[in-house]
Amino acid sequence: MPWRPGRPPLAPDVVEQIDALVDGLPVGRNRDLVQDMLADVVALGQQDGDRLDLKIASAALAEMRMAFAVFGPYREVPKVTIFGSARTHPDDPLYAQTRDFAAALTAHGWMVITGAGPGIMAAGLEGAGRDMSFGINIRLPMEQGPNLFIADDPKLVEMKYFFTRKLMLLKESDGFVVLPGGFGTLDETFELLTLLQTGKAEPAPIVLLEVPDGSYWRSWEHFVRSEIARRGLIDEEDCALFRITDDVEVAVDEILGFYRNYHSRRYVGDRLVIRLRAAPTHHELELLNDQFADILRQGHITRSGPLPAEISGHDHLDLPRLTLRFDRLHHGRLRSFIDALNHLPSAPSELPTPSEGRARREEVAGGAPMEADARAAAHAAGEPEP
């Protein structure tokens, strides 16, 4: 078992036993990852810690395994996660707004994920219909079980921990829509924005959906801009990461339009690769370089064919590409760059037909492409991980 950064130190005889065990398992190309996981499990068992620590780790791993199995057959299908209050009643206009949005998006071939509870979560699944729905329910003593639109469905996952539930709500989705809600909804909103702002999640559209004459999201935005941004605690450009609307059609267009030209990204060494559906013209590329020079660490935005790391992994070799040495700091500006790519005259006029979801794009790239490649480049250069 070769040493990898972060792998726990184990006695040589323990390493040999893990190697022998993995050699006899049908794990295929995932052998190295299974070795790493077993090494961590053994090290955790050897630590002089609380038994509760092991219970948490065991339950979390089991929950993730079950969720991965549920989502696995649907990796080719794009998905949207809908967040919102469990306390929203069926006669509330927000309920109808959510139901209508889910129905409109599933008409374009997307599936819908919610937390499987009542309120906004039920509205989303009602609008999507059972065949196009996923539910990730949290077991709480004071709330009822999964709503009737997903109960007993094989695409329902029950979870004990909020953190594993939130992971699956975020990991599997290509877009996010948030309706007004309480502490839980605001927690999900700010965590989602934080992941995008820091580059720990792939770029994705976020729609904050309201009803006409509603004040929830505009009041929230006023606080974000007048208190958080004004104090310099975020950049004003970070507000490009979300869009507020009270129109279902606008919300649908925001989700679908994000992928009009933009397809996906990954790092190869220190270069950020942006895969597109249509290459920009020479003149458009000049304008992009002028407009977004501030996000470049050095060099220019250039057109490129597939890079060697992409070729070896058969990573969407048919798509045109742009490469840039992104500063990895201004992800709000990166979102504006993606918006600009989607609105180029050369961008496809028709919205793309759903062909794959985020999980499938990352699988083709060998996992989480941005983080994995960035770490590999850092280790090769003897530098700290980004």
C-alpha positions as CSV (number, residue, x, y, z in Angstrom):
1,M,0.0,0.0,0.0
2,P,1.8,3.2,-1.1
3,W,1.7,6.1,1.3
4,R,-0.6,8.9,0.3
5,P,-1.0,12.3,1.9
6,G,-3.4,12.1,4.8
7,R,-3.2,8.4,5.2
8,P,-2.9,7.4,8.8
9,P,0.4,5.7,9.9
10,L,-0.2,2.0,10.5
11,A,1.9,-0.9,11.6
12,P,3.4,-2.8,8.6
13,D,1.6,-6.0,9.5
14,V,-1.8,-4.1,9.5
15,V,-1.0,-2.6,6.1
16,E,-0.2,-6.1,4.8
17,Q,-3.6,-7.4,6.1
18,I,-5.4,-4.5,4.4
19,D,-3.6,-5.1,1.2
20,A,-4.5,-8.8,1.3
21,L,-8.1,-8.1,2.1
22,V,-8.5,-5.6,-0.8
23,D,-6.7,-8.0,-3.2
24,G,-9.6,-10.4,-2.7
25,L,-12.4,-7.9,-3.1
26,P,-14.2,-7.1,-6.4
27,V,-13.5,-3.4,-6.2
28,G,-11.9,-2.9,-9.7
29,R,-10.5,0.6,-10.4
30,N,-11.5,1.8,-6.9
31,R,-8.8,-0.4,-5.2
32,D,-6.7,2.6,-4.0
33,L,-9.8,4.4,-2.5
34,V,-11.0,1.3,-0.7
35,Q,-7.5,0.9,0.7
36,D,-7.6,4.4,2.0
37,M,-11.0,4.0,3.5
38,L,-10.1,0.8,5.3
39,A,-6.9,2.4,6.6
40,D,-8.9,5.2,8.1
41,V,-11.4,2.8,9.6
42,V,-8.7,0.7,11.2
43,A,-6.9,3.8,12.5
44,L,-10.2,5.2,13.9
45,G,-10.8,1.8,15.7
46,Q,-7.3,2.0,17.2
47,Q,-7.7,5.5,18.5
48,D,-8.3,5.8,22.2
49,G,-11.6,7.7,21.6
50,D,-15.2,7.6,22.6
51,R,-17.3,4.8,21.2
52,L,-19.8,7.4,20.1
53,D,-17.2,8.6,17.5
54,L,-17.3,5.2,15.9
55,K,-21.0,5.1,15.9
56,I,-21.2,8.5,14.2
57,A,-18.7,7.5,11.5
58,S,-20.3,4.1,10.9
59,A,-23.9,5.6,10.6
60,A,-22.7,8.4,8.3
61,L,-20.9,6.0,6.0
62,A,-23.9,3.8,5.8
63,E,-26.2,6.7,5.0
64,M,-23.9,7.9,2.2
65,R,-23.6,4.4,0.8
66,M,-27.4,4.0,0.6
67,A,-27.8,7.5,-0.9
68,F,-25.2,6.8,-3.5
69,A,-26.9,3.6,-4.5
70,V,-30.3,5.4,-4.9
71,F,-28.9,8.2,-7.0
72,G,-26.5,6.0,-9.0
73,P,-29.0,4.9,-11.8
74,Y,-30.0,8.5,-12.4
75,R,-26.5,10.0,-13.0
76,E,-27.4,10.8,-16.6
77,V,-30.4,13.0,-15.5
78,P,-29.9,16.7,-14.4
79,K,-31.5,17.5,-11.1
80,V,-32.6,20.5,-9.1
81,T,-32.8,20.7,-5.3
82,I,-35.6,22.8,-3.8
83,F,-35.2,24.1,-0.3
84,G,-37.9,25.8,1.8
85,S,-40.0,25.7,4.9
86,A,-41.7,22.6,6.2
87,R,-44.3,24.9,7.7
88,T,-45.7,26.3,4.4
89,H,-49.4,25.2,4.1
90,P,-50.9,23.9,0.9
91,D,-53.1,27.0,0.6
92,D,-50.1,29.3,0.8
93,P,-49.2,31.0,-2.5
94,L,-45.6,29.8,-2.0
95,Y,-46.8,26.2,-2.1
96,A,-48.4,26.8,-5.5
97,Q,-45.4,28.7,-6.7
98,T,-43.1,25.8,-5.8
99,R,-45.4,23.2,-7.3
100,D,-45.7,25.1,-10.6
101,F,-41.9,25.6,-10.8
102,A,-41.2,21.9,-10.2
103,A,-43.8,20.9,-12.9
104,A,-42.3,23.4,-15.4
105,L,-38.7,22.1,-14.9
106,T,-39.6,18.4,-15.1
107,A,-41.3,19.2,-18.4
108,H,-37.7,19.9,-19.6
109,G,-36.5,16.5,-18.4
110,W,-35.1,17.5,-15.0
111,M,-35.7,15.6,-11.8
112,V,-36.4,17.2,-8.4
113,I,-34.8,16.6,-5.1
114,T,-36.3,17.8,-1.8
115,G,-36.0,17.0,1.9
116,A,-39.1,14.8,1.6
117,G,-41.0,16.5,4.4
118,P,-44.1,18.7,4.4
119,G,-44.6,22.3,3.2
120,I,-42.3,23.4,0.3
121,M,-40.7,20.0,0.2
122,A,-44.1,18.4,-0.5
123,A,-45.0,21.0,-3.0
124,G,-41.8,20.4,-5.0
125,L,-42.5,16.6,-5.2
126,E,-46.2,17.1,-6.0
127,G,-45.3,19.3,-9.0
128,A,-42.5,16.9,-10.2
129,G,-44.6,13.8,-9.9
130,R,-43.4,10.6,-8.3
131,D,-41.4,9.3,-11.3
132,M,-39.3,12.5,-11.4
133,S,-38.8,12.9,-7.6
134,F,-36.2,12.1,-5.0
135,G,-36.7,12.6,-1.3
136,I,-33.9,12.8,1.4
137,N,-35.8,12.7,4.7
138,I,-34.3,13.6,8.1
139,R,-35.6,11.7,11.1
140,L,-36.9,14.2,13.6
141,P,-38.9,13.4,16.7
142,M,-41.2,16.4,16.4
143,E,-42.1,16.1,12.7
144,Q,-44.0,13.6,10.6
145,G,-42.4,11.1,8.2
146,P,-42.0,11.6,4.4
147,N,-44.8,13.2,2.6
148,L,-47.3,11.2,0.6
149,F,-45.7,12.2,-2.8
150,I,-42.5,10.2,-2.0
151,A,-43.5,7.8,0.8
152,D,-42.5,4.2,0.1
153,D,-40.8,5.2,-3.1
154,P,-37.4,3.5,-3.9
155,K,-36.0,7.0,-4.5
156,L,-36.6,8.0,-0.9
157,V,-33.6,8.0,1.5
158,E,-34.0,8.2,5.3
159,M,-31.2,9.9,7.2
160,K,-30.3,10.5,10.8
161,Y,-27.8,13.3,10.4
162,F,-28.3,16.7,8.9
163,F,-24.8,16.8,7.5
164,T,-25.1,13.7,5.4
165,R,-28.5,14.8,4.2
166,K,-27.2,18.2,3.2
167,L,-24.3,16.6,1.4
168,M,-26.6,14.6,-0.8
169,L,-29.0,17.6,-1.4
170,L,-26.0,19.5,-2.7
171,K,-23.8,16.9,-4.3
172,E,-26.4,15.5,-6.7
173,S,-27.8,18.7,-8.1
174,D,-27.1,20.9,-11.1
175,G,-29.2,23.8,-9.8
176,F,-30.9,25.1,-6.7
177,V,-34.1,26.9,-5.9
178,V,-34.8,28.3,-2.5
179,L,-38.2,29.4,-1.2
180,P,-38.7,31.4,2.0
181,G,-38.1,29.5,5.2
182,G,-36.7,29.5,8.7
183,F,-33.3,28.8,10.2
184,G,-32.9,25.5,8.4
185,T,-33.6,27.1,5.0
186,L,-31.3,30.1,5.7
187,D,-28.6,27.6,6.9
188,E,-28.9,25.7,3.6
189,T,-28.8,28.9,1.6
190,F,-25.7,30.4,3.2
191,E,-23.9,27.1,3.1
192,L,-24.7,26.7,-0.6
193,L,-23.5,30.2,-1.3
194,T,-20.3,29.6,0.8
195,L,-19.5,26.5,-1.2
196,L,-19.8,28.4,-4.4
197,Q,-18.1,31.5,-3.2
198,T,-15.0,29.4,-2.1
199,G,-14.9,27.1,-5.1
200,K,-15.6,24.0,-3.0
201,A,-18.6,23.2,-5.1
202,E,-19.0,23.3,-8.9
203,P,-20.6,26.4,-10.3
204,A,-24.4,26.1,-10.4
205,P,-27.4,28.4,-10.7
206,I,-29.2,29.5,-7.5
207,V,-32.7,31.0,-7.7
208,L,-34.3,32.6,-4.7
209,L,-38.0,32.3,-5.6
210,E,-40.7,34.5,-4.1
211,V,-44.3,35.2,-4.9
212,P,-45.4,38.5,-6.5
213,D,-45.3,41.3,-3.9
214,G,-43.4,39.1,-1.5
215,S,-40.7,40.8,0.6
216,Y,-38.7,37.9,2.0
217,W,-35.8,37.6,-0.4
218,R,-35.5,41.3,-1.2
219,S,-35.3,42.0,2.6
220,W,-32.6,39.3,2.8
221,E,-30.7,40.8,-0.1
222,H,-30.8,44.2,1.5
223,F,-29.2,42.8,4.6
224,V,-26.6,41.0,2.6
225,R,-25.7,44.1,0.6
226,S,-26.1,46.8,3.2
227,E,-24.5,44.9,6.1
228,I,-22.3,42.0,4.9
229,A,-21.0,43.5,1.6
230,R,-20.8,47.0,2.9
231,R,-18.5,45.9,5.7
232,G,-16.3,44.1,3.3
233,L,-17.2,40.7,4.7
234,I,-18.0,39.5,1.2
235,D,-17.4,41.1,-2.2
236,E,-20.2,42.8,-3.9
237,E,-19.6,40.6,-6.9
238,D,-20.5,37.6,-4.8
239,C,-24.1,38.6,-5.3
240,A,-23.8,37.3,-8.8
241,L,-24.0,33.9,-7.3
242,F,-27.8,34.1,-6.9
243,R,-30.9,35.5,-8.6
244,I,-34.1,36.7,-7.0
245,T,-37.4,36.4,-8.9
246,D,-41.1,36.0,-8.3
247,D,-41.7,34.6,-11.8
248,V,-41.7,30.8,-12.3
249,E,-40.8,31.2,-16.0
250,V,-37.8,33.3,-15.1
251,A,-36.7,30.8,-12.5
252,V,-36.9,28.0,-15.0
253,D,-34.9,30.0,-17.6
254,E,-32.2,30.8,-15.0
255,I,-31.7,27.1,-14.3
256,L,-31.8,25.9,-17.9
257,G,-29.9,29.0,-19.3
258,F,-26.9,28.3,-17.0
259,Y,-26.2,25.3,-19.3
260,R,-27.0,27.0,-22.6
261,N,-23.3,27.2,-23.5
262,Y,-21.4,26.3,-20.3
263,H,-21.0,22.6,-19.8
264,S,-18.5,22.0,-17.0
265,R,-15.1,22.8,-15.6
266,R,-12.1,21.1,-14.1
267,Y,-8.5,22.0,-13.2
268,V,-5.5,20.5,-15.0
269,G,-2.5,21.6,-13.1
270,D,-2.9,25.4,-12.6
271,R,-5.2,25.9,-15.5
272,L,-8.9,26.1,-15.2
273,V,-10.6,24.4,-18.2
274,I,-14.1,25.5,-19.1
275,R,-15.9,23.1,-21.4
276,L,-18.5,24.7,-23.7
277,R,-21.1,23.7,-26.3
278,A,-19.9,26.2,-28.8
279,A,-16.5,27.9,-29.1
280,P,-16.4,31.7,-29.0
281,T,-15.3,33.6,-32.1
282,H,-11.9,35.3,-32.1
283,H,-13.6,38.7,-31.5
284,E,-15.7,37.4,-28.7
285,L,-12.5,35.9,-27.1
286,E,-10.8,39.3,-27.2
287,L,-13.8,40.9,-25.5
288,L,-13.8,38.2,-22.8
289,N,-10.1,38.8,-22.1
290,D,-10.8,42.6,-21.8
291,Q,-13.8,42.1,-19.5
292,F,-12.4,39.4,-17.2
293,A,-8.7,40.2,-17.1
294,D,-9.2,40.8,-13.3
295,I,-9.8,37.1,-12.5
296,L,-6.6,35.9,-14.2
297,R,-3.5,35.2,-12.2
298,Q,-1.4,35.5,-15.4
299,G,-1.7,35.1,-19.1
300,H,-4.9,35.2,-21.1
301,I,-8.1,33.3,-21.7
302,T,-7.3,31.0,-24.6
303,R,-9.1,28.4,-26.8
304,S,-7.8,24.9,-26.4
305,G,-8.3,21.3,-27.4
306,P,-8.5,18.6,-24.7
307,L,-5.4,18.6,-22.4
308,P,-3.5,15.3,-21.8
309,A,-5.1,14.7,-18.5
310,E,-8.5,15.0,-20.1
311,I,-7.5,12.8,-23.1
312,S,-6.3,10.0,-20.7
313,G,-9.6,10.1,-18.9
314,H,-11.8,10.4,-22.0
315,D,-13.3,13.5,-20.4
316,H,-15.7,15.1,-22.9
317,L,-13.2,15.2,-25.7
318,D,-15.8,16.4,-28.2
319,L,-16.4,19.7,-26.5
320,P,-14.6,23.0,-27.3
321,R,-12.6,24.5,-24.4
322,L,-11.3,27.6,-22.9
323,T,-8.3,27.6,-20.5
324,L,-7.3,30.3,-18.0
325,R,-5.1,30.7,-15.0
326,F,-7.9,31.6,-12.6
327,D,-6.9,33.3,-9.4
328,R,-9.2,30.9,-7.4
329,L,-10.5,33.9,-5.3
330,H,-13.2,35.7,-7.2
331,H,-15.8,33.0,-7.8
332,G,-18.6,35.6,-8.0
333,R,-16.7,37.1,-11.0
334,L,-16.3,33.5,-12.4
335,R,-20.0,33.2,-12.3
336,S,-20.3,36.4,-14.3
337,F,-17.8,35.0,-16.7
338,I,-20.0,31.9,-17.2
339,D,-23.1,34.2,-17.7
340,A,-21.1,36.0,-20.4
341,L,-20.3,32.8,-22.1
342,N,-24.0,31.8,-22.1
343,H,-25.0,35.1,-23.7
344,L,-22.4,35.2,-26.5
345,P,-23.8,35.6,-30.0
346,S,-22.1,32.3,-30.9
347,A,-23.7,30.4,-28.0
348,P,-26.4,27.9,-29.0
349,S,-29.8,29.5,-29.5
350,E,-31.6,26.4,-28.3
351,L,-31.4,25.1,-24.7
352,P,-29.5,21.8,-24.5
353,T,-31.5,18.5,-24.2
354,P,-30.7,16.9,-20.9
355,S,-27.9,14.4,-21.4
356,E,-26.2,14.0,-18.1
357,G,-26.3,15.3,-14.5
358,R,-23.5,16.7,-12.4
359,A,-22.6,13.4,-10.8
360,R,-22.1,11.9,-14.3
361,R,-19.9,14.8,-15.4
362,E,-17.7,14.4,-12.4
363,E,-17.5,10.6,-12.8
364,V,-16.2,11.0,-16.3
365,A,-13.6,13.4,-15.0
366,G,-12.5,10.8,-12.3
367,G,-14.3,12.2,-9.3
368,A,-14.3,15.8,-8.0
369,P,-12.2,17.2,-10.9
370,M,-11.4,20.6,-9.6
371,E,-10.2,19.6,-6.1
372,A,-8.5,16.4,-7.1
373,D,-6.4,18.0,-9.9
374,A,-5.6,21.0,-7.8
375,R,-4.3,18.8,-5.0
376,A,-2.3,16.6,-7.4
377,A,-0.6,19.7,-8.9
378,A,0.3,21.0,-5.5
379,H,1.8,17.7,-4.4
380,A,3.8,17.4,-7.6
381,A,5.2,20.9,-7.0
382,G,5.9,20.3,-3.4
383,E,3.4,23.0,-2.4
384,P,0.6,23.0,0.3
385,E,-2.8,21.8,-0.9
386,P,-5.1,24.6,-2.2
